Structure formats: C-alpha cells, structure tokens
Amino acid sequence: MKKIINIYKKFLLIRNTDEEIAKKYSEWKMRCPTHLSVGQEMVSACLEECFKKNDVVVSSHRAHAHYLGKGGNLNQMIAEIYGKKSGCSKGKGGSMHLIDKKCGFLGSTAIVGNSIPVGVGHALDFKIYKKKNVSLIFFGDAGVETGVFYESLNFAILKNLPTIFICENNFYSVYTPLNQRQITNINISKRISGLGIKTIRVDTYNWKKVIKTLEIARKFVSTKKKPIFLEFLTYRKYEHVGHLKDDHLKYRPKTEINFWKKRDPLISITKFLSKKKVNKKLIDKINLQVKSKIKKAFIFAEKSKFPNPEDYKLHVYK
C-alpha cells in the first residue's frame, strides 16, 4: 500500500504542477512554449517506485512528468520555465530542455526522436563498463515515425543493451491522428515486435498493470540483458503546446474526449484508496503538502534572478 500511496503523491505533484503552469501561463512571465503532461502522468508517477536511482531517463518535448517522476528538482524546473538563472538549464533551455543529473534525468530535447539515440548511448556505456543501470527512453507515437528511432532500436537489439523504450501513445501528432500517419490494422507494438524485441502494450487506465509492467520490464532487461519496448495508451487533456483546451477545434471527436476523461487513472487510484479505507487525514495531508510544495516553487522562480547577459556564451559548445 505504501508504494501505491507514493505513486498517488507523485501523480498529484505532476498533475497539479502542470495545472498551475496552465493557470499562470497567461501572466506572460514564462519564457518559453510549454507542452503539458496532464492526462499522461501515470507511467511517470511510477518511476521512483519501480526503478532505481542510478537508472537514467531521457525524454522529448513533453518532459515535465518524466522529469518530476524521476525525482527532478521542482524549484529548478519552474525557474527554468521562467527563464531564471536558478533553473535546471540556467534559464537557457526552457520547458523542453530539462535536466537533473542528481536523480538520473539526463535531459530532454525539443526535436522529436532526438533523445532516443542518446538513451541508447547511455545503455551502451552501462554494458561496456559492466554497470547494473538501465536506460529509459520516453517518446510519443510520432517518435516511431523517425528514422533515428529504428536505427537506435536496431542497435540496441543487436548489441543487447539494457534499454527500455517507452512509447506514450496519445494518438495524435499535434492535430494529425494516428490513423492518418501510420497503418492501424497492426498496432505499434506488434509492428515493433517484428524487429526481434519483446513488446508489451498497456492502457494506462489500468494503473495496476502499468506498475506491474514497469517492474517486469526492469527485471527482464536486468536478467535477460536485452532491450524491451513498452507502449502505453494515454491521452492529453490540453492542446499540443500551450495552456488552453482545444476541444473547440474539433480535430478530436467529442465522444473520444469524453471517453478518455472518464478513464483518468488519478480518479481510479483515488477511488481505490478510498475503498481500501486509507486514512482520509493522510490523503488530505498529502494534498496539502503537494500544493504547498508547488506554491513554494513558483515563489522561488519569481524571486530568482535572470541570467547575466554576459553569460550568453557559457555552456555553448562547437
């Protein structure tokens, strides 16, 4: 039960942080575009409970959940979005370029698919130096449409690298649905399995199966010394990029939106804790702790200083 409560707490932190970003974005104090993770938090909420601290994570443009899920510093993430020197990338990277080496979150990138070979590179390092770490690579359904995905996947399979490829399939690339970009009579996992890699496909509404799948994946990679591909079906609640809901654009059917709204894993976990008669005072305490932590992070970001103009050449490499 302790594990589930910790996952619930992490889920709340991720959800409420992004909701607060959405709420404050119109103040025009944030210095970058932001891709919110609301609706897609389930896998990220399990990271600290299902993996070890020395396991590493890389991500793409929608990285808030992965960063926080791995234990990334909240104050530094919000400061980064505000473009402040105290940010995790010194205020120069913004929402899409997060990093926290202390917890094993080794970076995110704005370019779709670009972090995939980086994650495989980390796995190669682990194998060469006989480390017991595992490399987790997050990307979306559009990520599997990039050439570098197949090159990286092939290399990981060929070299038996300790890699967990995690595809969070939300069915859309900006406004374009999956069935206009890929064949859908054979799902992503089945297609990928044809390349010689074990695959598992899970609906994130089934949060218990998500936890079990992540545990199985780590054990498989560690014992079999082979990579694995996980596909998690999920759904974003906000527009592709920004702080608004875009239901009025009608590129996503209303019936589809309502279907996924009812299948929010957070609702299911909350009901589960209630049925198990987890102390309501404990749940209330967790909610207050999370809200307080988020409030302090935004205060920290607003009070922090901007980078010095003369430092613009720092951390730029040729």
Secondary structure by P-SEA (a helix, b strand, c coil): caaaaaaaaaaaaaaaaaaaaaaacccccccbbbbbccccccccccccccccccbbbbbccccaaaaaaacccaaaaaaaaaccccccccccccccbbbbccccccccccccccaaaaaaaaaaaaaaacccbbbbbbbcccccccaaaaaaaaaaaaaccbbbbbbbcccccccccccccccccccaaaaaaccbbbbbbbcccaaaaaaaaaaaaaaaaaaccbbbbbbbbbcccccccccccccccccccaaaaaaaaaacaaaaaaaaaaaacccaaaaaaaaaaaaaaaaaaaaaaaaccccccccccccccc
